[in-house]
Amino acid sequence: MIKIFVFDLGNVILPFDHRKIPEKLLVWSSKKELFSPQEMFTYLFDVEHGIINSYEEGYISSKAFFNIIRNRYSLEMDFKDFKDIWTHIFQEDLEVNKIILDLKQLGYTLFILSNTNELHFTYIKENYPIVHVFDEWILSYEVHAKKPKKRIFEEIFNRADVESHEVFYVDDTESYILKAKELFGFYGVVFKGADELKMQVKRALERVNKEHHGVS
């Protein structure tokens, strides 16, 4: 029986595009001829070695993160200018919002489980009311662990009285879904759009109803 729906945030609830961030930041560099947007993107966002990992696990502050980038790339900008570029990358998926609101109306517990950072989530809280529908936010920078580490998934059980098989987890990154299934046996689906998610939720709930009524 499904009791809780756990949603990834970026590119599930809120589509985003961070590829333009380096280009916009380097406009402020006094030594822009020394750097390329691609090199900066790798430095920031490389899955294994990007500086984003320390920031999104809460080991460096937002100001420290900014200062590291500013010094490395000789950026003649203040924190506010950086924050504007860093945060203005999101948009809303109204169809996904509707799925979330329908699940809330049906009485399901809703969690966000996100690899994110303080600047992004502060901006999101202020600009996208849909996140306030959720019962809990499990955020990498607060729990000091990013997906697919076991620690961040375990936080679900610290905040909700549920069994593994009662968790429906949706994420756009397949490797995270596979890891969650391997570790805990969640009912996990890879997000490929609102229409497909709607069908996946419907199938999961129909299966639950059949099991509840003893129909195989």
Secondary structure, DSSP 8 states (H G I E B T S, - for coil): ---EEEE--BTTTB-B--TTHHHHHHTTBTTGGG--HHHHHHHHH-TTT-THHHHHTTSS-HHHHHHHHHHHHTB---HHHHHHHHHTTB---HHHHHHHHHHHHTT-EEEEEE---HHHHHHHHHH-GGGGGSSEEEEHHHHT--TTSHHHHHHHHHHS---GGGEEEEES-HHHHHHHHHHH--EEEE---HHHHHHHHHHHHHHHHHHHTT--
